[in-house]
Amino acid sequence: MAKSMLVISRQGPWSGPGAREALDIALAGGAFDLELGMLFLDDGVLQLAIDQQPVHLEQKNLSANLQALPMFGVDQLFASRSSLVRRGLGEQSLALAVEVLDDDELSVLFERFDQVVTL
C-alpha cells in the first residue's frame, strides 16, 4: 500500500471536472493518513490566481477547497515555475502559499512520493 501520494492538477479551474476532481482526491486522501502533496502544473496553476470570479461562468469558486487543503493534511503544495511564467502569474499573485519549483526540481519531487496521480 502506498505511504505517500502526490496529486498533480493540470487543468484550469473551469475547463472541466479535472481541477475539482484533483482537489477532491487530495482532500479525501487526508482520511487515509497518507503523506500528501499537490502539484499545480500547466493550466492547473490558474487555480492559484487571486481574484477569480467564477460567478460570471456560472461556476462554483474553488478557492475554499484550496484553502482547506492544509486542514486535511495536504500541506505540501507545489507549483511549476515555468507553468506560472507561461501564464503570466508571479509568485506574489497567488492566492495560496506554494513552493515554486523549477523543471529539474519537479523530477526530484516525483521521486519523493510512492504514488503519483495526474488529473
Secondary structure as UniProt FT lines:
FT   STRAND          4..9
FT   TURN            13..14
FT   HELIX           18..29
FT   HELIX           30..32
FT   STRAND          35..40
FT   HELIX           42..48
FT   HELIX           54..57
FT   HELIX           63..68
FT   HELIX           69..72
FT   STRAND          76..80
FT   HELIX           81..86
FT   TURN            87..88
FT   HELIX           91..93
FT   STRAND          99..101
FT   HELIX           103..112
FT   STRAND          115..118
//
